[in-house]
Amino acid sequence: MVEMTRDEFEALVSDALDQIPSQLAAMMDNVAVFVEDEPDPATPDLLGLYEGIPLTERGEWYAGVLPDRILIYMGPTLRHCDSREQAVEEVRITVIHEVAHHFGFDDDELHELGWS
């Protein structure tokens, strides 16, 4: 397990978001990213979660809705990692994975691409 403050972990998430190519980042729409301590107890090992309507499923009806949410879970991520370097990489992978859901990729597609 890696020890890290919430501020340090949030900085890792911010750094991972900054690594998204600017062309893709510019296409992200109505989505907010949050750090949470723990996921739902039913899924204690979950590192991240996307909640919302992927860009590929939005139509002309899409207006006036609350932002999609990307949740990155600090507790399971740090328990999963043995070093700070591993935590940096795991956060990067998790952020990219959840952003990919925002763009409409499902878990099977992400697994095939090596992002699961």
N, C-alpha and C positions, 0 to 999 in steps of 0.2 A: 504494500500500500504506500502511496505517495502522500506526504503531508504538504498541504498548500492552503493559503488563505483564500477566501472567497474573491478578494480583489485580484489575486494572482490568477485564479482560475478564469475569472471574467476576462482578464487580459489575454489569456490563451484563446478564448472564444473570439474575442475581437481580432486578434492576430490571424486566426483561421479565416474569418470573414474577409479580412483585408487581402488574403491570398486568392480569393475568387477573381478570375479575370474580369477586368472592368466592363467588357462587353456583356458578360453574363450578369454581373452585379447590377448593371443599368436596366436589365430586363426584369429583375425581381420587382414584384408589385404587391403592395398591401400585405406585407409580411413583417413580423417582428420576431426578434430572437431574444430568448430569455434563458438565464441560468437558474435552475432550480436545484435544491439540495438533494431531493430523492424523488424517484418516480412513484407511481401508485404501488402500494404493497403487493398487488397481484403480479407485478412485473419488476421485481427488485433489482434485476441485473440490466435493465434497459438504460442505455447510455444517452439516447436522444429520441425525440418524437416530433413528428410533423403533424399538426392539426390544421386542417383547412381545405380549401378547394384548389387543386393544382391549376397552374396556368392553362394547361391543355384542356381542362374541363370547364373553363369559364366561357360564358357566352354573353350575348348582348344583354341578358337579364342581370348580369353581375354588376351591381351598383349598391352603394350604401351598406355594405356588409362590414362586419368587424374584421380586422386584419387576421390573416393566418398566423399561426404561432409555431415557432421552432423552439423546442425546449431541449436544453443540454443539461444533463444531470451530473452534478459534481460528485456526489457520493459514490455511485457505482463506477464512474470513470476512474476516480483516484484509487478505489479498491482493486480495480482491474489491472492497474499499472504498478510496475516495480521500480520505475525511475522517472525522474522529471522529463527526460527526453522521450520516454515512452508515452507519458501523459500528453506532451505536446503533439505527438503524432496521432494519438488516439482522439484527441479533441479535433484535430484537423480532419481526420477521416469522418468522424461523427458529424461535424458541421457540413462537410461536403455531401455526405449521405442524405442529411435532412434537407439541405437546399435542393438536392436533386429531386426529392419528392415534390418540392414546390414546383419544379419544372415538369413534373408528370412522370418521372421514372418510378417504377414499382420495385419492390425488393428483389424479385427475380432478375430484373434487368441490371440492378446495381450489383448483385452477386456475380453475374456474368462479366461485369466490367471491373470487378475486384474492389468494390466500394461497400462491402457489407461485413 
